[in-house]
Amino acid sequence: MQGQALPGFRDSYPEELAFRNSIFATWREVARRYGFQEYDGPPLEPLELYTEKSGEEIVQQLYAFEDKGGRKVALRPEMTPTLARMVGARAQALKKPIRWFSIPQLFRYERQQRGRLREHFQLNMDIIGEAGPLADAELIAATIDIMRAFGFGPTDVQARVSDRRVLRTLLLGSGLTEAQLPTAFEVIDKSERVPGEALAEILSKVGIGQREATIVFEVAKLRSIETVSAALAKVKGGDEAGESLRTVIAALGTMGLSEFVAVDLTIVRGLAYYTGIVFELFDRGKELRAICGGGRYDNLIREIAGVDLPCVGFGMGDVVLGELLAEQRKRVEASGQLDAFLVAVGGEDVAPVLQLAAGLRDRGIAVEYALRNQPIRKQLELAAARGASRAVIIGPDERKAKVAVVRDLKTGKQRKVALTKVRKGVFQ
């Protein structure tokens, strides 16, 4: 393994980093348009922050150890508990609703597969201190607008929206018990990926009989606001339970985003702290894992910091999104971002090139030059390899005439430009 990255971890060469940074730039731009402020937290947190709040799936995937001070710690597998801790510490001073976003690197020891590594970067956007469903709609709209900013349309991606309160009401109203709900949620969540016989066996192990199992499978098939509303009308408290979901879907329609959105009760989300609206965004071909996922978690800040603040948020990872962008040929090509490569014809031209480079860099212009005496041909080859758009050639004749030869490296065309103009960054 010497000389290789650990399994599930990535080396980021300049071209990969340029691609990732282009994703980050789009994330930050959309977050800015929605009025969000950026924050960050430590990559290492107390172990109990996750073992008590995140749910069994994440706990099993933790990179956890004891530090030299005898503290049990873990690399962060998600950002929401850190957010809850930070908001709780300054809850009284922060103006509500709080709109924060972050792009942390996260770590989970999980089985590698397409779209899933053991580390990734993730955009987190959260609204804290607003219980109303327009906050949920706002964040779902943000996920869609991020995809639109990358050039995707409603034929490419879809946000699938559900509500845990709706699921609870339908299942309890049909005869299931509170103790059976976690298993029913698990089966509904897996209903698209696991054969029905295997799911029925999971239900039977917790005492869910054939009649109740049939109800669980029928709930999983509800795929529109109309069918969900009709099912809720048949159980006690159904109208109230469906109010937020109806409001969210209507609000997204008012924003002109209906084509991107579908109601789908198979969306449950695995994290234990979700309490209401939950959503995931997928490619239409369903060839990849979820591009992003999130929902409402109204109790987490109270459980972590003792402050009662409702919250809704989502996470969008760079791995699945990167796969989708590469498939759609939307990948950003790496570039040295050089505005010019400066070429010294001979040894006596090196000093003028150094002076020109320093002056251009002071003006914010990106330039490079050869670090040793080389033939012009070699210097031009290096300029092309660096992705420079032009070469600025200075030799004895040019210095005498107080000009530089500016060559377009794409077309090969060149012209003489006064050195006074070149020094100002004017190359034509």
N, C-alpha and C positions, 0 to 999 in steps of 0.2 A: 504493500500500500504506500510505500515511500514515494513522495512526489505527487500523490493524488489527494484530492479533497476527500473528506469523510463522506460516506454514503448519504445521499440526500442533501448535501451541501454543494454550493455552486462557487466556482471561480468566475469572477466577472471581468473578462477582458474588455478593453476599451469599447469594442463594438457592442457587447452585451450591456455594458454600463450606459452607453449612449441611448440604447433602446429603453432600458429601465428608467433613465432620467426623463426621457420623453413621456413615459407613462406618468411619472411623478408630476411633471409640469402640467399635464392635462388635469390630473386630480386636483392639484392646487388651484388651477384656474377656475374650475367648476365650483370648488368649495368657496373660493373668493366671491364668485357671482351670487352664491347663496348666503353670503354674510357670515361665513364661519371663520373662526380664529384657530390658528395652529398651536398645538401644545405637544409635549412629549413627557415621558416618564422613564424610570430606570429599567434596563433589560433584566435585572435581577430583583426578585421580590420575595417576601416571606412565603414559605410553602403553603401555609394555611390560607393565604389569600385565594388560592385556587382549589385546594382540597375541600373547602367548606362551601364554595359558591359556584364552581364551574360545571359540575356534573361528572359522572363516572368516566365518560369517554375521554375527556381531556385529562383527568387525573391519571389515567393509565398511560398517557402519552408524555408526561412531564419529564423534562430534563431536570432532575432534582438531586441535591446533594447537601452535605453539611459543610459549611465554610469553616475557616480557621478559628472563628470565634465561637464555634459550636452551634451556630444558628442553622436551622433547616430552611434552605432557600431553593428557588426554582427559576430557571430562565422563563421569561414570560411566554405562555402559549397563546395568549390573547390579550387584548388591551383594555377590555371593559372593566375588569376589577381594578386595574390601576386608575382608570378614569374615575370610578366610583370613590376610591380612596382620596384622590386629589380634590375632587369636587366637595366631598364631605368635609375636608380640612378647612375649606374656605367658603362654605355654603352661605353663610350670612352676608359675606362681602360681595358675592358675585350677583350681577344683575340677571334676572331670569326673564325669558328663557335663555339658557346658556347654549350657544352654538359653537361647538369645538370639533376640530378634526386633527388627526395625527396619522403619520405614516411610519409605524414601528416595524422593526424586524422581529418576527415571532418564531418560536421553536417548538416543534412537537415531534416526539419519537414515534412516528407512525409508519405504516407500510407504504413504501414508495410505489407510485403508479403514475400514469399520465395525469398531469395537472396537480400532483401532490408530492411535495418534497418535505424534508424535515426542517427546513427553514424557508421563510418567504417574507416578503414585505407586504403590508396590507394597509389600504386606506380605511381608516375608521372615521365615520361622521356620526355625531350624536347630538340630540337636542335634549337638554335636561331642564326640568321645571315646568313642563307643559304636558298636561294629561289629555288634552283634546286630540281628536283624530286628525286634525289638519297637520299636526306635527308628524304623524306617521306618513300622511300623504306627501308632505314636503320632502321627506327623506327618500321615499320611493321615486319621486320625481327626480331627485338628485342622481340616483343610480341610473335612471334612464337618460338623463342629460349627459352624464359622463359617457355613456355608450354612443350617444349622438355626436358628442365631441370627437370621438374616435372614428366617426363616419359610418356607424351602424344604424340601420333603420328597423322598423317593426317586423320586417321579414327576416331579420337576422337574429334578434334577441327578444325575449319576453320576460316580464316580471310576473311571477306567480305569487298570489297573495292569499293568505288565510288568517285565521284568528283563533287562538287557543281557547278563548272564552266561548266561541261558537262550538268548537269541538267538545268542550266540557259539557255544555248545555245539551247538545244533541245526544251525547253518550250517556250522561247521567239520566236524562229524561227518557231514555230507552231501556233503562234497567241496569246499567252497569254501576258498580260501586266506586267510591273514591280510590280504594286500594287497587282496583283493576285499571284505572285510568292510565298510569304510566305504561303498562304493557299494551293497552289499546293504542296509545299515541305511537309507541314504537312500531306496531304493526302497520298503522296508517302511513307512517313515514317510509316504511320499506315496501309498501304495496306495489310500487312500480318496478321494483328490482328483484323481489323474492317471489317464488311460486306460491300460489294460494294454499297448497297443502301444507307447506312449511309454516306459513303464517297461522293457519288454523291450529297447528300443533302448539305454536307459541302461546296462543290464546287459551287453549285447553289446559295448559300447565298452571295457569293462575285461576282456574275455575270458571272461565268464560265459556258458557255452553253454546250449542249450535245456533240458537235463536239470537243471542247477543252477538255472536261472531258474525252472523249475517248482517246485523245492524252496523257493526264496525266496517265491514266491507262496503256496505251501501253508502255510509258517510264518506268513505274514501273516494267514491265515484262522483261526488258533488263538485261540479266544475263551472258553475256560473252563479252570479248573485241571485238570479231568479230561482234556481233549484235550491240554493242554500236557504233563501228566505221562505220558500215553501216548506222545507223540512223543519225550520225553526218554528213556523206557525203551528206545528203539531205538538210542541212540547212546552212545558211550563217555563216562563221566563225567556222564551225564544226571541220575542220581538226586541227586548232590551239587549240581549246578548249580541244580536246582529246589527245594532245601531252603528257601532264604530266602523264595521266592515263596509256597510252601505255608504257611510259618509266618505270613507277613503276612496272607494271606487268612483263615487260621484265627483269628488274633488279632482281626481286624476282625469276624469272625462272633461271637466270644465277647463283643465289646463291643456286639453288637446292631446292627451297621451293614451287614450283608450286603446288604440291599436297595439300598444306595447304591453297591455295589462290583461291578466286573466285571473279569475278567482279559482283556487285549487286547494281543497282541504287536505291534500296529501302533504302539503308543506307544514311541517311541525317544528323543525329545528331541534337539534340535539341538546343544546345547552339548557341546564336545569332552571335558569333564572327567568326565562321568557314568560310573560304574563298575558299578552294580548295579541295584537296584530303581529304576524310573522310573514316574511317574504323572502324569496330567492329569485335570482335572475339567471336565466339559462340561454344558451344558444338555441335557436329554433330547431336545429337538427338533433338536439339532445345528445350530441356526440361527446360533450365535455362535462365535467363536474360543474356545479353551480359557480357562476362567475362572481356572485356576491350573495350575501344573506344577512338578515338582521330581523329586528322586531322590537317590541315594547318589553321593557324590563323594569316595572315600576317599583319593585321592592328591593333591588340590589343595593342602592346607596344606603337605605335604612339598615340593611343587614350588615353592611361593611362598616359604615361610619355613624350610624345612629341618627341620620338625617333623612326625613321623609320627603323625597323628591322623585316625581315620575320621570321616566327616561325612555327614549327610543333611539335606536342607532343601527348601523350596519357596518360590515367589514367587506372589503373587496380586495382580494389578493392579486399579486402581480403574476403568479404562475399560470393560472387558467386564462386570465386576460391576455397574457403574452402568447399563449398557444392560439387563442382565437385571432389575435391580430396577425400572427404569422400565417395562419391558414388563409386569412382574407387578404394577404399581401399588403397589410397596412404597417408592416414593420419599418421602423425608422432606420435608415442606413447610418452606420457610424461615420463620423467625419472628424478630421483634425480641426475643422473650423478655422483653417488658416485663410487669412485674407490675401496673403502674398508670401512667396518664398524669395528671399534676397540672394542673388548670385554674384559672387566676386569673380571676375575674370582671372585676375592674378593676385599674387601675394600683396602687392601694394594697394589693392582695392579692398582688402579685408577691413582696414580701419574705417574707411568711409561707410562700408556696409554695417559695421558695428554701430557707428554713430547714427545711421539711418534707422537701424532696428530699434535702438533705444528711444529715438524720437517718436517713431510710429507707435511703439508700445505705450509710451506716455499718453498718446492720444486714444488709447483703447483699441488699437488695431493689432490683430494677431499676425505675427510674422515669425518666420524661422529662417535659418541660414546654415550652411555647412560648417561643421566645427573643426574642419581641417582643410588644407588646400586640396582641391579636387578639380578634375577637368569639368568644363561647363556641362558636358553631356551627363556626367555622374550627378551633378547638382540638380539638373533638370529632372532626372529620373527620381531623385529623392523628393523633389517638389511634387511630382505626380503621385508618388506613393503616399505622401502626407495629405493628399486631397486638396492642395492649394489650388485656387482658381486662376492664379496668375504668377508669373515669375518676373521679378524686377532685377534686371541685369546691369551691373555697373563695372566698367572697365576704364582703361586709361583714356580712350577716345571720348567716352561718355563724361568722364570727370572734366576733361578739358572743355567740352561743349556745354557743361552744366546741365546734362540731361541723363535720363535713364531709359533703357529699353524695357518696355513693358510687354510681355508676351502672354497672350491668352492661352492657357494650357489645354483648353478643350478644342479650340479651332486652329491653334498654331499661329494665328495672326499676331503681329507685333507692331508697335509704334514707339516713337520717341516722345517722352514727356519731360517737361522741364523739372529739374530736381526740386525747385521751390514748390511745385505742385505736389510732387511725390511725397515730400516731407510732411505735407498736410493731409496725406492719405488720399489724394486725388490721383487716380491712375490712368486717366484718359484726357 
